[in-house]
Structure formats: structure tokens, C-alpha cells
Amino acid sequence: MKENFSFELIKECPKTGARAGIFHTPHGDIETPIFMPVGTQATVKGLRPEDLNEIGAQIILSNTYHLFLRPGHEIIKQAGGLHK
């Protein structure tokens, strides 16, 4: 399966070069600029899942090394992978 990623530029500020756009991924589109919370050890610290939904978080960064150590790749696989 070939995974395609692309970026669609919606608007650019000629003064600063700041951009707004849509990052297209095989798992869905992500509007930019974006707040990306970081999940360490399989959780986003200090926020409940309801909070993430309320603020409109579209993506969570995951540290795969931490996840490999705990809970481990087999448990993540059994749960359906990171995207589930």
C-alpha cells in the first residue's frame, strides 16, 4: 500500500511567510496551524480525552520508543494500533 501525503496551501502571509493549509494523510486531513499535544507513555498528561475532543485536537504525537518500552508493541497491536 502506497501512503500519500500532501500539503494544500490555503493562505500565506506575504509579510511573515506564515501559512495556513491542510496536511492530507492516509489517516485523514489535518488543518494547520495545529495544536499537537504529546502523548507520553500512552497518555496525554493533564488532559482527559473529553478535553482533547473539546479543544478540537486533530492529532496526538506519540513517542514510539516509550510505547515500545511500556505498554509494548504486542499490547498496542492487540488494541488495534496507534490510530485506533
Backbone hydrogen bonds, N-H to C=O, Kabsch-Sander energy under -0.5 kcal/mol:
donor,donor_aa,acceptor,acceptor_aa,energy
4,N,2,K,-0.5
6,S,24,H,-1.9
8,E,22,I,-2.9
9,L,7,F,-0.6
10,I,20,A,-2.8
11,K,20,A,-2.0
13,C,18,A,-2.8
17,G,13,C,-2.9
20,A,11,K,-2.7
21,G,32,T,-1.4
22,I,8,E,-2.2
23,F,30,I,-3.3
24,H,6,S,-3.1
24,H,22,I,-0.7
25,T,28,G,-1.4
28,G,25,T,-1.5
30,I,23,F,-2.2
32,T,21,G,-3.2
36,M,34,I,-0.6
39,G,37,P,-0.5
39,G,61,L,-3.5
40,T,38,V,-0.7
40,T,43,T,-1.9
43,T,40,T,-0.9
45,K,43,T,-0.7
47,L,44,V,-1.3
51,D,48,R,-0.5
52,L,48,R,-2.0
53,N,49,P,-2.2
54,E,50,E,-2.4
55,I,51,D,-2.3
56,G,53,N,-0.8
57,A,52,L,-2.4
61,L,37,P,-2.5
63,N,39,G,-1.2
64,T,62,S,-1.0
67,L,63,N,-2.1
68,F,64,T,-2.2
69,L,65,Y,-2.0
70,R,66,H,-2.7
72,G,67,L,-2.6
76,I,72,G,-1.8
77,K,73,H,-2.4
78,Q,74,E,-2.5
79,A,75,I,-1.7
80,G,77,K,-1.4
81,G,76,I,-2.9
84,K,81,G,-0.8
